[in-house]
Amino acid sequence: MTQLLLLLIVFFSASSCQGPLSAGHDYKDTAVAIQLVSGNEPEGLCLEVPAVAVSAAPAPEGHEPAWAARLREQIARIDSRMPGSLAVYVKDPEEGHSLSYNTGEDRYFASTTKIPVAIAILQRVEAGEFTLDHKLVLKESDFVDGNGDILWQRPGKQYSISTLLEKMIQDSDNCATDMLIRLIGQDDLNEQIRLNMISWGFNPITTILQVRHDAFSEIHENAAGLSNMDILNVNRNRAYSDRLSRLLYLLAIEETQLKATSIEEAFERYYLRGFNSGRLEAMGHLLERLYRGELLDEAHTSYLIHVMQNIRTGDRRIKAGLPKGSFWAHKTGTQVRTAANAGILLTKDQKPLIVVVNARSFNQLSQAENAMREIGKLLGETFPLN
């Protein structure tokens, strides 16, 4: 198959949508077909999930094509205008060429980690552990702040796995995410990623609630004992200063007892611990394997890509710079002074570019989103999009 598969990963760090999809629908018949590159047949079992070949980290390449040199120069200009740090990885696996810009360290993936969570769930569906119609019961302990509407429902409500997966990807619903991780287990999730998806470049993924506990523990160790409802109480405050004040009240401590003196500092310290982080090249390789059909069967690959095409977040990021009508199947992520965007972009002749963006250490989210929009515009100027 002579398709150009280009992966672009952009990371910055600092603090069209259709209705719900039916798990039984044949997504091979969607308006824009996703043509899969054939891969090796799965062999053996791991964690009761059919095992797939896990490739080693790619070797460095000695030649940079003209398109990569042009993009490097333009990305450097965007980076110089944006407060904070921008990193970019672009790969054309068909030609074996790639661009790495500022990719020498791990980056916080934010909610783009929900892509491997979704893959893990679908691998277990294929293994027969459960079906997409299987229902989970919402518990009060599943409540965690963030996007989506599950937070506002009463405990005891039932959700199918397909509904939770779609809410996790399309709305970035954190309650849905933690329910799915609870289903398979956090440790088993990370083992599954390591053995059945990618063996390098990904640090451990945690629940969203664990992110809150770990970050707030950088302020004071007693934060590890807060309930999920306590953390909801803290994060209902919009201003970070008000969140800190509420946290001090709940912990019954004084400012002199703090390890980190602000929410922003606490998260910067938390990012250094490496959870939910990794190398841009690794996230790119995961997306490449997803596109090639090496991680899921054809139906579930098409299903997940279709779900990603219809997300309800990220309208001011890469999508904002793309030509109108472009096929863009993606996932966003946002955390304190960190923002991310990752997905698959198809040219008008159905050749894919897979794009992941993350920004860090900016002052305002709009600065990162403006840089991502400029990246989207660059892609439209460099490649023939719709």
C-alpha positions as CSV (number, residue, x, y, z in Angstrom):
1,M,0.0,0.0,0.0
2,T,1.5,3.3,-1.1
3,Q,0.2,5.7,1.4
4,L,2.0,8.5,3.0
5,L,1.7,8.3,6.8
6,L,3.1,11.3,8.5
7,L,3.1,11.8,12.2
8,L,3.3,15.2,13.7
9,I,3.6,15.5,17.5
10,V,3.8,19.0,19.0
11,F,4.1,19.5,22.7
12,F,3.8,22.7,24.8
13,S,3.7,22.7,28.6
14,A,2.7,25.5,31.2
15,S,-0.8,24.9,33.3
16,S,-18.8,18.7,13.9
17,C,-19.8,16.5,16.1
18,Q,-22.2,13.7,15.5
19,G,-24.4,12.1,18.2
20,P,-23.4,9.1,20.3
21,L,-22.0,6.2,18.3
22,S,-23.5,2.8,18.2
23,A,-21.1,0.0,19.1
24,G,-22.8,-2.2,16.6
25,H,-22.4,0.2,13.6
26,D,-20.1,-0.8,10.8
27,Y,-17.7,2.2,10.8
28,K,-16.0,0.9,7.6
29,D,-18.9,2.6,5.8
30,T,-18.3,6.1,7.2
31,A,-18.1,9.1,4.9
32,V,-14.3,9.1,5.0
33,A,-13.0,5.5,4.9
34,I,-9.9,4.6,6.9
35,Q,-7.8,2.3,4.8
36,L,-5.7,0.0,7.0
37,V,-2.2,-1.2,6.3
38,S,-2.0,-4.9,6.9
39,G,0.0,-6.1,9.9
40,N,1.1,-9.3,11.5
41,E,-1.4,-11.7,12.9
42,P,-1.6,-11.5,16.7
43,E,0.1,-14.4,18.5
44,G,-0.5,-15.7,22.0
45,L,-2.2,-14.1,24.9
46,C,-1.3,-11.5,27.5
47,L,-3.5,-10.4,30.3
48,E,-6.2,-12.3,28.4
49,V,-5.8,-9.9,25.5
50,P,-4.5,-11.1,22.2
51,A,-0.8,-10.2,22.0
52,V,0.6,-8.1,19.2
53,A,4.2,-7.5,18.2
54,V,5.8,-4.7,20.1
55,S,8.5,-2.9,18.1
56,A,11.6,-1.4,19.5
57,A,12.3,2.3,19.6
58,P,13.1,3.6,16.1
59,A,16.7,4.2,15.2
60,P,17.8,7.8,14.5
61,E,17.6,8.9,10.9
62,G,20.5,10.6,9.1
63,H,18.6,12.6,6.4
64,E,16.0,15.3,6.9
65,P,13.7,15.9,3.9
66,A,13.0,19.4,2.5
67,W,9.5,19.5,4.1
68,A,10.9,18.8,7.5
69,A,13.5,21.5,7.2
70,R,10.8,24.0,6.2
71,L,8.5,23.0,9.1
72,R,11.4,23.1,11.6
73,E,12.1,26.7,10.7
74,Q,8.5,27.7,10.9
75,I,7.8,25.8,14.1
76,A,10.9,27.5,15.7
77,R,9.3,30.9,14.9
78,I,6.0,29.8,16.5
79,D,7.9,28.6,19.5
80,S,9.8,31.8,19.9
81,R,6.5,33.8,20.0
82,M,4.8,31.5,22.5
83,P,5.7,31.9,26.2
84,G,6.8,28.5,27.4
85,S,8.1,25.5,25.4
86,L,7.0,23.9,22.2
87,A,8.2,20.4,21.0
88,V,7.3,18.8,17.7
89,Y,7.8,15.3,16.2
90,V,6.8,14.6,12.6
91,K,7.3,11.3,10.9
92,D,6.6,9.9,7.4
93,P,6.8,6.2,8.1
94,E,6.5,5.2,4.4
95,E,9.6,7.2,3.5
96,G,11.3,6.7,6.9
97,H,11.8,10.4,7.4
98,S,11.0,12.3,10.6
99,L,11.4,15.7,12.2
100,S,12.2,16.0,15.9
101,Y,12.0,19.5,17.4
102,N,12.8,19.9,21.1
103,T,11.9,16.2,21.9
104,G,14.8,15.3,24.1
105,E,12.8,14.9,27.3
106,D,9.5,13.5,28.5
107,R,6.4,15.6,28.1
108,Y,3.2,15.4,30.0
109,F,0.6,13.8,27.8
110,A,-2.5,15.1,29.7
111,S,-5.7,13.5,28.4
112,T,-4.2,12.2,25.2
113,T,-3.4,9.2,27.5
114,K,-7.1,8.3,27.0
115,I,-6.1,7.0,23.5
116,P,-4.2,4.0,24.9
117,V,-6.9,3.5,27.5
118,A,-9.5,3.2,24.7
119,I,-7.2,0.8,22.8
120,A,-6.8,-1.3,26.0
121,I,-10.6,-1.5,26.4
122,L,-11.2,-2.5,22.8
123,Q,-8.4,-5.1,22.9
124,R,-10.2,-6.8,25.8
125,V,-13.5,-6.6,23.9
126,E,-11.7,-8.5,21.1
127,A,-10.4,-11.0,23.7
128,G,-14.0,-11.7,24.8
129,E,-13.6,-10.4,28.4
130,F,-16.7,-8.2,28.0
131,T,-18.7,-6.6,25.2
132,L,-19.2,-2.9,24.3
133,D,-22.8,-3.3,25.6
134,H,-21.7,-4.5,29.0
135,K,-22.8,-1.9,31.6
136,L,-20.9,-0.4,34.6
137,V,-22.6,1.2,37.6
138,L,-21.6,4.8,38.5
139,K,-20.3,5.0,42.0
140,E,-19.8,8.1,44.1
141,S,-16.1,7.3,44.2
142,D,-16.0,7.7,40.4
143,F,-16.7,11.4,40.6
144,V,-13.8,13.6,39.6
145,D,-13.7,17.1,38.2
146,G,-13.4,18.0,34.6
147,N,-15.3,17.9,31.3
148,G,-18.4,15.8,30.6
149,D,-21.8,15.3,32.2
150,I,-21.4,12.1,34.2
151,L,-20.2,14.2,37.1
152,W,-23.7,15.6,37.4
153,Q,-25.5,12.2,37.5
154,R,-26.6,10.3,40.5
155,P,-24.6,7.2,41.7
156,G,-26.3,4.0,40.5
157,K,-26.8,5.1,37.0
158,Q,-25.6,2.5,34.5
159,Y,-23.5,3.2,31.4
160,S,-22.4,0.8,28.6
161,I,-18.7,0.5,27.9
162,S,-19.2,2.0,24.5
163,T,-20.9,5.0,26.0
164,L,-18.1,5.5,28.5
165,L,-15.4,5.1,25.8
166,E,-17.1,7.7,23.6
167,K,-17.6,10.1,26.5
168,M,-14.0,9.6,27.5
169,I,-12.7,10.4,24.0
170,Q,-15.3,12.9,22.6
171,D,-16.0,14.9,25.8
172,S,-12.8,14.0,27.7
173,D,-15.0,12.9,30.5
174,N,-12.8,12.1,33.5
175,C,-15.5,10.2,35.4
176,A,-15.8,7.9,32.3
177,T,-12.1,7.5,32.2
178,D,-11.7,6.4,35.8
179,M,-14.7,4.0,35.5
180,L,-12.9,2.3,32.5
181,I,-9.6,2.2,34.3
182,R,-11.4,0.7,37.4
183,L,-12.8,-2.0,35.1
184,I,-9.4,-3.3,34.0
185,G,-7.2,-2.1,36.8
186,Q,-4.5,0.6,36.7
187,D,-1.5,-1.8,37.0
188,D,-3.0,-4.2,34.4
189,L,-3.6,-1.2,32.1
190,N,0.1,-0.2,32.2
191,E,1.2,-3.8,31.7
192,Q,-1.1,-4.2,28.7
193,I,0.3,-1.0,27.2
194,R,3.9,-2.2,27.7
195,L,3.3,-5.7,26.3
196,N,0.6,-5.2,23.7
197,M,1.0,-1.7,22.4
198,I,4.4,-0.1,22.9
199,S,7.4,-1.2,25.1
200,W,9.2,2.1,25.2
201,G,8.6,5.8,25.7
202,F,5.5,5.6,27.9
203,N,5.6,6.2,31.7
204,P,2.8,4.8,33.9
205,I,-0.7,6.1,33.3
206,T,-2.9,6.7,36.4
207,T,-6.5,7.5,37.0
208,I,-7.5,11.2,36.9
209,L,-8.3,11.1,40.6
210,Q,-4.7,9.8,41.2
211,V,-3.4,12.8,39.3
212,R,-5.2,15.1,41.7
213,H,-3.9,13.2,44.8
214,D,-0.3,13.2,43.5
215,A,-0.3,16.8,42.5
216,F,-1.9,18.1,45.7
217,S,0.5,15.9,47.7
218,E,3.2,18.2,46.4
219,I,1.6,20.9,48.5
220,H,1.3,18.8,51.6
221,E,1.6,15.0,52.1
222,N,-1.8,14.8,53.9
223,A,-3.5,15.6,50.6
224,A,-3.1,11.9,49.7
225,G,-5.9,11.2,52.3
226,L,-8.5,13.5,50.7
227,S,-11.6,11.9,49.3
228,N,-12.7,12.4,45.8
229,M,-15.5,14.6,47.0
230,D,-13.0,16.7,48.9
231,I,-11.0,17.2,45.7
232,L,-14.2,18.1,43.9
233,N,-14.8,20.7,46.6
234,V,-11.3,22.2,46.0
235,N,-11.5,22.2,42.2
236,R,-15.0,23.8,42.1
237,N,-13.1,27.1,42.6
238,R,-12.0,28.6,39.3
239,A,-9.0,30.6,40.5
240,Y,-6.0,28.6,41.5
241,S,-5.5,30.9,44.5
242,D,-9.0,30.0,45.7
243,R,-8.3,26.3,45.2
244,L,-5.2,26.6,47.4
245,S,-7.1,28.4,50.1
246,R,-9.8,25.7,50.1
247,L,-7.1,23.0,50.2
248,L,-5.5,24.6,53.2
249,Y,-8.9,24.7,55.0
250,L,-9.7,21.0,54.3
251,L,-6.2,19.9,55.5
252,A,-6.3,22.3,58.5
253,I,-2.7,23.5,57.8
254,E,-1.0,26.8,57.7
255,E,0.9,28.3,54.7
256,T,4.2,27.8,56.5
257,Q,3.7,24.0,56.3
258,L,3.5,24.0,52.5
259,K,6.0,22.3,50.3
260,A,4.7,24.1,47.2
261,T,3.1,27.5,47.7
262,S,0.8,27.5,44.7
263,I,-1.3,25.1,42.6
264,E,0.9,25.9,39.6
265,E,4.1,25.0,41.5
266,A,2.5,21.8,42.8
267,F,1.7,20.6,39.2
268,E,5.2,21.6,37.9
269,R,6.7,19.4,40.7
270,Y,4.2,16.7,39.9
271,Y,5.1,16.7,36.2
272,L,8.7,15.9,37.2
273,R,7.6,12.6,38.7
274,G,6.9,11.4,35.2
275,F,3.4,9.9,35.5
276,N,1.1,10.2,32.5
277,S,4.2,11.4,30.5
278,G,6.5,10.1,27.8
279,R,8.4,10.7,24.6
280,L,6.7,12.4,21.6
281,E,8.1,9.7,19.4
282,A,6.4,7.0,21.5
283,M,3.0,8.7,21.2
284,G,3.5,9.0,17.5
285,H,4.5,5.4,17.2
286,L,1.3,4.3,19.1
287,L,-0.8,6.3,16.7
288,E,1.0,4.9,13.7
289,R,0.3,1.4,14.9
290,L,-3.3,2.2,15.5
291,Y,-3.7,3.5,12.0
292,R,-2.0,0.5,10.5
293,G,-4.4,-1.8,12.2
294,E,-1.6,-3.4,14.3
295,L,-3.3,-2.9,17.7
296,L,-7.0,-3.7,16.9
297,D,-8.9,-5.5,14.3
298,E,-10.3,-3.6,11.3
299,A,-13.7,-2.9,12.7
300,H,-12.5,-1.6,16.1
301,T,-9.7,0.4,14.5
302,S,-12.3,2.2,12.3
303,Y,-14.7,2.5,15.3
304,L,-12.0,4.3,17.4
305,I,-10.8,6.6,14.7
306,H,-14.5,7.5,13.9
307,V,-15.0,8.3,17.6
308,M,-11.9,10.5,17.6
309,Q,-13.3,12.3,14.5
310,N,-16.3,13.4,16.4
311,I,-14.9,14.9,19.6
312,R,-16.5,17.9,21.2
313,T,-13.3,19.6,22.5
314,G,-10.3,21.4,20.8
315,D,-12.1,23.8,18.4
316,R,-9.5,26.4,19.2
317,R,-6.4,24.2,18.7
318,I,-5.1,22.5,15.5
319,K,-8.7,22.2,14.1
320,A,-9.0,26.0,14.1
321,G,-6.1,26.4,11.6
322,L,-7.1,23.6,9.2
323,P,-9.0,24.2,6.0
324,K,-12.7,23.9,6.5
325,G,-14.0,20.3,6.1
326,S,-10.7,18.6,6.8
327,F,-10.8,15.1,8.2
328,W,-9.4,15.4,11.7
329,A,-9.8,12.5,14.1
330,H,-8.1,13.6,17.4
331,K,-8.0,13.8,21.2
332,T,-7.2,16.8,23.3
333,G,-5.7,17.2,26.8
334,T,-5.5,20.1,29.2
335,Q,-3.8,20.4,32.6
336,V,-2.3,23.2,34.7
337,R,0.0,25.1,32.3
338,T,-0.1,22.1,29.9
339,A,-2.2,21.5,26.7
340,A,-2.2,18.7,24.2
341,N,-3.8,17.7,20.9
342,A,-3.3,14.4,19.0
343,G,-4.9,12.8,16.0
344,I,-5.1,11.7,12.4
345,L,-5.5,14.2,9.6
346,L,-6.3,13.1,6.1
347,T,-5.2,14.9,2.9
348,K,-7.7,15.4,0.1
349,D,-6.3,12.3,-1.6
350,Q,-6.8,10.3,1.6
351,K,-3.1,10.2,2.7
352,P,-2.9,10.5,6.5
353,L,-0.9,12.8,8.7
354,I,-1.0,11.9,12.4
355,V,-0.7,14.9,14.6
356,V,-0.1,15.3,18.3
357,V,0.4,18.6,20.0
358,N,1.4,19.6,23.6
359,A,2.5,22.9,25.0
360,R,4.0,23.6,28.4
361,S,4.9,26.5,30.7
362,F,2.7,29.1,29.0
363,N,1.0,31.9,31.0
364,Q,-2.5,31.5,29.5
365,L,-4.1,28.6,27.7
366,S,-5.0,30.8,24.8
367,Q,-1.2,31.2,24.1
368,A,-0.9,27.4,23.6
369,E,-4.1,27.2,21.6
370,N,-2.9,30.0,19.3
371,A,0.3,28.2,18.7
372,M,-1.6,25.0,17.9
373,R,-3.8,26.9,15.5
374,E,-0.7,28.1,13.7
375,I,0.5,24.5,13.5
376,G,-2.8,23.6,11.9
377,K,-2.4,26.4,9.4
378,L,1.1,25.3,8.6
379,L,-0.1,21.8,7.8
380,G,-2.7,23.2,5.5
381,E,0.0,25.2,3.7
382,T,2.4,22.3,3.5
383,F,0.1,19.4,2.5
384,P,-3.0,19.3,0.2
385,L,-5.9,19.1,2.7
386,N,-9.6,19.1,2.0
